[in-house]
């Protein structure tokens, strides 16, 4: 990387120098992506931010080409998608990348969020960084939901009907809000049109919030698996080439998995019913959302009881409204965890009890996903209720409480401590000494 | 290492939790050894061409194929003259001409398969109120795909003892709910294959399923061939990136 002498720009190319002295965009790139000091101990979980960025770009590019051939009208939408699949040059490729890209985006972002939760990336001073992330998640969910409506298949139509109907649970004005969202008295052409419009708009809003997310990251610097701040240059590495190359390798692995879905199982994550044109008169046997919404869908359906004042028969919250509050609450609660978590230790590595609570949370979400994919009946309702209970218990009770009760393991003094021990700090275990350099 | 295992486990959960299959009251269709299965799968063009004959001579009397154009049959191995000849068997209404009149003309390669019934109402009227679904996407629109379609076409049986069928209803082992308005048509009607293959019930079901699998996903072969190249490239690219990463990190203790 270019290392500047003090004063002026460090660049040789006269055009670059000319631009840089007026708008220091090249200096900024060098500073933020070349020299940017990143903790030296990232594991592969730290690849997922870059992966999310890649998928976002892929989604915008493929979506742009799809929009050139798509017709947002209830009579033509389904057919126009089939024309894209059959007659547009590489239209099938664009569509399958876009459809599976949505799934890949959520896989990557869920792992990215898990990383943040496990290693305490939401804690001071990264609260705002985390909040931008939660906003991105909400925007992604809205975008994905509206995108799924566009092919105007059976699941598109009925998914849209179920989800928009949730707003009717709002007391007093619920029905009016639903009519306003629909632009009519059912999911119909105005609904499809506005969903297309918003589905085109929101990704660019996401790009904006991602910019803020990354900008905030570059102020605080990255967290790391140890959850302790770098104490000096011995704890960090310049972003380039160390993490650019690691991200390149990670994205290669990711793209192989992505490509396997696109080329060899493009409809595996979808639902067969969405290849049936939307029919308002025929309800599918089971209306299920895309897989990435299943845990939230399960929470929605887990609230099967009214909430009221005991022994009086007075209902305060109807079951339906309770479900809606629970579902949205499961995301909203994430906004507050920077303050709900009272532990001064970031990384779950050094939190023996919290670590297991974290894995329990993962288990609860996966089980909720399964419950969401099945008809809400019998034992599964109870299972979903227990998992939903744990989800909120984790954030609202365990996080504040464990910070006070749990005895964390001793933290390392610095990121580089275990590898760069001072002489006389004790016997080193075999193999921990610096290996001779591997020169290939 | 355990972290990597966790990532893989998470991906596996996603993959397994993905398809929410729900089909009650129907037997799970047995898996068949289709030629289009797998990473290197290709369409059995001879079978699919026979399947076109089954579709044209039997299924077409009720089921439309709206998303397939005659010109698409070129991908099924027919040359331009054969495509034109197949299309010319169908009449469609076109117009208006310069006098403002609608007129009938034979279909051309650029036309989409002409349905037997002009509209849904006509189709319902001709089928005792039931609407035979369009077959263009039927293989993708049914859970179980081609396995289901084949099992369905060969799954008509006498209803089990004690089960009453209303008039005009038939019993199928694999159909969700078992009762439907479609008769066991491949037992009633038969085609004379131009290539001399014996048109048994199972053979016709097999061939027409091959044809419909092609109709649902005509770009499948192109897709898989491109996929092999893409994945091969990505494997080399990723291996290269891994080697460079090792080299770059060689001097770093971590």
Interface residues (C-beta under 8 A of the other chain):
Chain A: X40 X41 X43 X44 X45 X79 X82 X85 X86 X92 X93 X96 X103 X107 X110 X111 X114 X237 X241 X242 X245 X246 X248 X249 X252 X253 X255 X256 X257 X259 X260 X262 X263 X264 X266 X267 X268 X269 X270 X271 X272 X273 X275 X276 X285 X286 X288 X291 X294 X362 X366 X369 X370 X373 X374 X375 X416 X419 X420 X434 X437 X438 X439 X440
Chain B: X3 X4 X7 X10 X11 X13 X14 X15 X17 X18 X19 X20 X22 X23 X24 X39 X67 X72 X133 X136 X137 X140 X141 X142 X143 X145 X176 X216 X218 X219 X222 X223 X224 X226 X227 X228 X230 X231 X234 X235 X237 X238 X241 X242 X243 X244 X245 X246 X247 X248 X249 X250 X251 X252 X253 X254
